[in-house]
Amino acid sequence: MSDFAVEAADIDETPHEREVPREYARRMAREKALALPVCDAFVLAGDTVVACGRRVLPKAEDEATARECLALLSGRRHRVLSAIALRAPDGSVRERLSETIVRFKQLSKDEVEAYIGGGEWEGKAGGYAIQGSAEGLIAWISGSHSGVVGLPLFETRALLKGAGFPIG
């Protein structure tokens, strides 16, 4: 089996003016894959975006932002776009995108405060992590649960296999 390493790509993640969420997610994954040093290995990069309409919600870095995101998402549908990009050893780049529709229940003030108090929102796109207690606040999803977590496993496997990466 191959060796694996995790390395963060240092790129500017500011959305371009009038950039739609789907293209933003794809661009972020591609730029991350291309930002890492060239090597004789596969490089897998990704980005997950929570979008409400044409608006890309921020990664919540403080409680106020998390509250704003949860207030916006409460009782509404939104999209979670998880893009992945694979740079092969020959320099070619392949991409995939997972799109999932998520609907939160109508959140009470107490539910928001309890979620904020747990801290799971920190650094999360849209201010929530479906793999934690926020899952109990979600009425339904249509699409990839793993894509909402942050790495769409079906698309990742297909991308790797299509590029010739050995998958059992």
JOBELCOR-V936508 format. One record per run of one state. SS is the DSSP state (hx for helix, st for strand, lp for the rest). FROM is the first residue (numbers start at 1). TO is the last residue. If there is no record, write none. Layout:
((SS | FROM | TO) (SS | FROM | TO))
//
This chain:
((lp | 1 | 20) (hx | 21 | 35) (lp | 36 | 42) (st | 43 | 52) (lp | 53 | 54) (st | 55 | 56) (lp | 57 | 58) (st | 59 | 59) (lp | 60 | 62) (hx | 63 | 73) (lp | 74 | 76) (st | 77 | 87) (lp | 88 | 92) (st | 93 | 104) (lp | 105 | 108) (hx | 109 | 118) (lp | 119 | 124) (st | 125 | 125) (lp | 126 | 132) (hx | 133 | 137) (st | 138 | 142) (lp | 143 | 144) (hx | 145 | 149) (lp | 150 | 152) (hx | 153 | 162) (lp | 163 | 168))
//
